[in-house]
Amino acid sequence: MNNEAETKLEQMLAQLRQERDELRVRAHLLKAEVKQEWDEVERKWEQVEFKLERVGQGARESAGDIGAATKQLGEEIANAYRRIRKAL
């Protein structure tokens, strides 16, 4: 290979390395963002389970209030799952 071909190859490899590094950083950030959202959704899911358990045990709060709160949490969780699915 002549010097010109070697130079072009080195330039191409340098560009590919730079692009790869940038994509790696973006992929890492995306994973962290998705992980954070997943952790938030998991906390909400635990709240849903807790509220449903309380309804089953005959909690003093009305079932309607707990049901409404659980429905809202469920909608938030569904929206978060859609966002996570899109991100992946």
NUTIDREN-500514 format. One record per atom (N, C-alpha, C): residue number from 1; residue in one letter; atom name; x, y, z. Coordinates in steps of 0.001 Angstrom, whole numbers, plus 500000, padded with zeros to 6 digits. Atoms other than C-alpha are relative to their C-alpha. Layout:
REM residues N
ATOM  resi  resn  name      c1      c2      c3
ATOM   NUM     A    CA       X       Y       Z
...
END
This chain:
REM residues 88
ATOM  resi  resn  name      c1      c2      c3
ATOM     1     M     N  500846  498825  500000
ATOM     1     M    CA  500000  500000  500000
ATOM     1     M     C  500893  501241  500000
ATOM     2     N     N  499191  498781  500050
ATOM     2     N    CA  501304  503453  499151
ATOM     2     N     C  499616  500940  501129
ATOM     3     N     N  500206  499047  498899
ATOM     3     N    CA  501494  506392  501535
ATOM     3     N     C  498629  500657  499948
ATOM     4     E     N  501302  499338  500124
ATOM     4     E    CA  498348  508037  500154
ATOM     4     E     C  498879  499068  500464
ATOM     5     A     N  501017  500980  499598
ATOM     5     A    CA  496280  504869  500616
ATOM     5     A     C  500056  499769  501511
ATOM     6     E     N  499852  500177  498550
ATOM     6     E    CA  497677  504393  504127
ATOM     6     E     C  499426  501191  500756
ATOM     7     T     N  500507  498782  499363
ATOM     7     T    CA  496849  507992  505011
ATOM     7     T     C  498482  500008  499986
ATOM     8     K     N  501463  500035  500096
ATOM     8     K    CA  493266  507621  503762
ATOM     8     K     C  499419  498950  500935
ATOM     9     L     N  500459  501056  499098
ATOM     9     L    CA  492868  504378  505678
ATOM     9     L     C  500085  500457  501452
ATOM    10     E     N  499847  499488  498634
ATOM    10     E    CA  494200  505990  508866
ATOM    10     E     C  498943  501050  500313
ATOM    11     Q     N  501030  498979  499794
ATOM    11     Q    CA  491817  508926  508414
ATOM    11     Q     C  498629  499352  500195
ATOM    12     M     N  501270  500695  499882
ATOM    12     M    CA  488894  506574  507889
ATOM    12     M     C  499889  499322  501365
ATOM    13     L     N  500012  500658  498696
ATOM    13     L    CA  489830  504572  510981
ATOM    13     L     C  499858  500999  501135
ATOM    14     A     N  500116  498957  498973
ATOM    14     A    CA  490215  507757  513019
ATOM    14     A     C  498554  500490  500094
ATOM    15     Q     N  501405  499570  500001
ATOM    15     Q    CA  486727  508865  511959
ATOM    15     Q     C  499108  498935  500623
ATOM    16     L     N  500796  501089  499433
ATOM    16     L    CA  485303  505460  512783
ATOM    16     L     C  500188  499886  501509
ATOM    17     R     N  499747  500032  498544
ATOM    17     R    CA  486972  505483  516207
ATOM    17     R     C  499238  501110  500709
ATOM    18     Q     N  500693  498860  499397
ATOM    18     Q    CA  485572  508929  516936
ATOM    18     Q     C  498494  499738  500030
ATOM    19     E     N  501424  500284  500049
ATOM    19     E    CA  482089  507920  515808
ATOM    19     E     C  499632  498911  501002
ATOM    20     R     N  500229  501101  499061
ATOM    20     R    CA  482313  504702  517822
ATOM    20     R     C  500005  500514  501433
ATOM    21     D     N  499920  499442  498641
ATOM    21     D    CA  483385  506610  520957
ATOM    21     D     C  498770  500838  500327
ATOM    22     E     N  501181  499170  499772
ATOM    22     E    CA  480536  509097  520557
ATOM    22     E     C  498757  499138  500195
ATOM    23     L     N  501149  500900  499865
ATOM    23     L    CA  478011  506304  520059
ATOM    23     L     C  500041  499235  501312
ATOM    24     R     N  499860  500716  498726
ATOM    24     R    CA  479375  504429  523065
ATOM    24     R     C  499537  500882  501152
ATOM    25     V     N  500422  499072  498946
ATOM    25     V    CA  478879  507523  525246
ATOM    25     V     C  498484  500168  499975
ATOM    26     R     N  501451  499828  500106
ATOM    26     R    CA  475353  508052  523927
ATOM    26     R     C  499271  498745  500450
ATOM    27     A     N  500624  501252  499595
ATOM    27     A    CA  474514  504383  524406
ATOM    27     A     C  500070  499841  501516
ATOM    28     H     N  499852  500082  498545
ATOM    28     H    CA  475860  504510  527970
ATOM    28     H     C  498999  500927  500682
ATOM    29     L     N  500943  499059  499403
ATOM    29     L    CA  473782  507598  528728
ATOM    29     L     C  498575  499504  499858
ATOM    30     L     N  501337  500524  500203
ATOM    30     L    CA  470716  505998  527243
ATOM    30     L     C  499715  498890  500998
ATOM    31     K     N  500199  501082  499049
ATOM    31     K    CA  471181  502929  529378
ATOM    31     K     C  499773  500550  501401
ATOM    32     A     N  500155  499414  498665
ATOM    32     A    CA  471564  505062  532498
ATOM    32     A     C  498631  500662  500123
ATOM    33     E     N  501292  499335  499977
ATOM    33     E    CA  468468  507070  531585
ATOM    33     E     C  498875  498974  500113
ATOM    34     V     N  501008  501049  499952
ATOM    34     V    CA  466431  503929  530975
ATOM    34     V     C  500011  499315  501362
ATOM    35     K     N  499889  500639  498677
ATOM    35     K    CA  467731  502359  534195
ATOM    35     K     C  499349  500863  501063
ATOM    36     Q     N  500588  499086  499022
ATOM    36     Q    CA  466731  505428  536186
ATOM    36     Q     C  498476  499974  499885
ATOM    37     E     N  501449  500032  500169
ATOM    37     E    CA  463261  505418  534677
ATOM    37     E     C  499432  498665  500474
ATOM    38     W     N  500450  501320  499551
ATOM    38     W    CA  462956  501679  535313
ATOM    38     W     C  499911  499960  501524
ATOM    39     D     N  500007  499982  498532
ATOM    39     D    CA  463869  502196  538997
ATOM    39     D     C  498808  500790  500530
ATOM    40     E     N  501152  499203  499585
ATOM    40     E    CA  461201  504901  539285
ATOM    40     E     C  498699  499222  499794
ATOM    41     V     N  501198  500796  500286
ATOM    41     V    CA  458621  502627  537673
ATOM    41     V     C  499862  498868  501015
ATOM    42     E     N  500046  501079  499015
ATOM    42     E    CA  459554  499802  540036
ATOM    42     E     C  499461  500509  501337
ATOM    43     R     N  500527  499429  498745
ATOM    43     R    CA  458890  502080  543039
ATOM    43     R     C  498487  500211  499891
ATOM    44     K     N  501435  499800  500197
ATOM    44     K    CA  455500  502964  541573
ATOM    44     K     C  499274  498656  500020
ATOM    45     W     N  500612  501321  499997
ATOM    45     W    CA  454761  499292  541000
ATOM    45     W     C  499843  499476  501423
ATOM    46     E     N  500086  500414  498600
ATOM    46     E    CA  455526  498575  544655
ATOM    46     E     C  498853  500713  500709
ATOM    47     Q     N  501120  499257  499413
ATOM    47     Q    CA  453046  501311  545603
ATOM    47     Q     C  498671  499378  499578
ATOM    48     V     N  501233  500630  500492
ATOM    48     V    CA  450383  499680  543426
ATOM    48     V     C  499744  498709  500775
ATOM    49     E     N  500174  501265  499272
ATOM    49     E    CA  450961  496287  545046
ATOM    49     E     C  499593  500247  501451
ATOM    50     F     N  500320  499679  498609
ATOM    50     F    CA  450861  497836  548521
ATOM    50     F     C  498550  500447  500122
ATOM    51     K     N  501377  499509  499944
ATOM    51     K    CA  447600  499652  547810
ATOM    51     K     C  499005  498872  499754
ATOM    52     L     N  500895  501127  500261
ATOM    52     L    CA  446000  496528  546357
ATOM    52     L     C  499943  499051  501196
ATOM    53     E     N  499955  500850  498814
ATOM    53     E    CA  447108  494537  549394
ATOM    53     E     C  499141  500601  501112
ATOM    54     R     N  500792  499321  498965
ATOM    54     R    CA  445537  497126  551698
ATOM    54     R     C  498515  499863  499727
ATOM    55     V     N  501414  500173  500339
ATOM    55     V    CA  442243  496897  549813
ATOM    55     V     C  499560  498593  500379
ATOM    56     G     N  500322  501387  499687
ATOM    56     G    CA  442335  493137  550192
ATOM    56     G     C  499895  499744  501494
ATOM    57     Q     N  500015  500193  498549
ATOM    57     Q    CA  442910  493460  553942
ATOM    57     Q     C  498932  500851  500677
ATOM    58     G     N  501064  499192  499419
ATOM    58     G    CA  439939  495781  554413
ATOM    58     G     C  500512  501275  500634
ATOM    59     A     N  499441  498750  499483
ATOM    59     A    CA  441830  499034  554862
ATOM    59     A     C  498886  500978  500350
ATOM    60     R     N  500988  499000  499578
ATOM    60     R    CA  440023  501922  556519
ATOM    60     R     C  499675  500987  498888
ATOM    61     E     N  500277  499090  501109
ATOM    61     E    CA  440404  504091  553455
ATOM    61     E     C  498977  499343  499093
ATOM    62     S     N  500985  500589  500897
ATOM    62     S    CA  437633  503662  550959
ATOM    62     S     C  500693  499353  498814
ATOM    63     A     N  499447  500709  501152
ATOM    63     A    CA  438297  501243  548159
ATOM    63     A     C  500016  500902  498778
ATOM    64     G     N  500051  499071  501139
ATOM    64     G    CA  437311  503984  545700
ATOM    64     G     C  501211  500905  499953
ATOM    65     D     N  498828  499132  499951
ATOM    65     D    CA  440095  506307  546850
ATOM    65     D     C  501256  499233  499626
ATOM    66     I     N  498833  500825  500297
ATOM    66     I    CA  442656  503522  546731
ATOM    66     I     C  499981  499585  498526
ATOM    67     G     N  500130  500390  501403
ATOM    67     G    CA  441321  502375  543353
ATOM    67     G     C  500389  501120  499064
ATOM    68     A     N  499661  498861  500845
ATOM    68     A    CA  441632  505867  541871
ATOM    68     A     C  501499  500264  500010
ATOM    69     A     N  498558  499783  499904
ATOM    69     A    CA  445169  506284  543156
ATOM    69     A     C  500760  498907  499272
ATOM    70     T     N  499355  501118  500667
ATOM    70     T    CA  446094  502836  541893
ATOM    70     T     C  499869  500131  498488
ATOM    71     K     N  500202  499811  501439
ATOM    71     K    CA  444607  503590  538470
ATOM    71     K     C  500969  501050  499461
ATOM    72     Q     N  499074  498949  500431
ATOM    72     Q    CA  446659  506781  538218
ATOM    72     Q     C  501434  499466  499950
ATOM    73     L     N  498664  500595  499995
ATOM    73     L    CA  449835  504929  539210
ATOM    73     L     C  500163  499013  498847
ATOM    74     G     N  499953  500951  501102
ATOM    74     G    CA  449012  502213  536693
ATOM    74     G     C  500191  500687  498658
ATOM    75     E     N  499843  499232  501242
ATOM    75     E    CA  448685  504779  533918
ATOM    75     E     C  501419  500562  499887
ATOM    76     E     N  498624  499500  500009
ATOM    76     E    CA  452014  506329  534905
ATOM    76     E     C  500987  498887  499660
ATOM    77     I     N  499117  501136  500266
ATOM    77     I    CA  453648  502902  534864
ATOM    77     I     C  499905  499596  498530
ATOM    78     A     N  500179  500375  501409
ATOM    78     A    CA  452163  502062  531443
ATOM    78     A     C  500716  500988  499083
ATOM    79     N     N  499306  498984  500805
ATOM    79     N    CA  453435  505348  530012
ATOM    79     N     C  501515  499841  500102
ATOM    80     A     N  498560  500186  499815
ATOM    80     A    CA  456872  504736  531494
ATOM    80     A     C  500491  498767  499250
ATOM    81     Y     N  499613  501209  500735
ATOM    81     Y    CA  456993  501222  530036
ATOM    81     Y     C  500070  500287  498502
ATOM    82     R     N  499957  499644  501430
ATOM    82     R    CA  456164  502637  526600
ATOM    82     R     C  501258  500798  499682
ATOM    83     R     N  498780  499199  500226
ATOM    83     R    CA  458979  505186  526931
ATOM    83     R     C  501243  499113  500032
ATOM    84     I     N  498845  500896  499890
ATOM    84     I    CA  461424  502488  528025
ATOM    84     I     C  500097  499109  498766
ATOM    85     R     N  500011  500858  501188
ATOM    85     R    CA  460379  500207  525172
ATOM    85     R     C  500523  500752  498781
ATOM    86     K     N  499519  499184  501127
ATOM    86     K    CA  460945  503026  522667
ATOM    86     K     C  501501  500247  500100
ATOM    87     A     N  498585  499700  499800
ATOM    87     A    CA  464341  503796  524187
ATOM    87     A     C  500885  498789  499705
ATOM    88     L     N  499224  501202  500248
ATOM    88     L    CA  465462  500210  523837
ATOM    88     L     C  499922  499656  498541
END
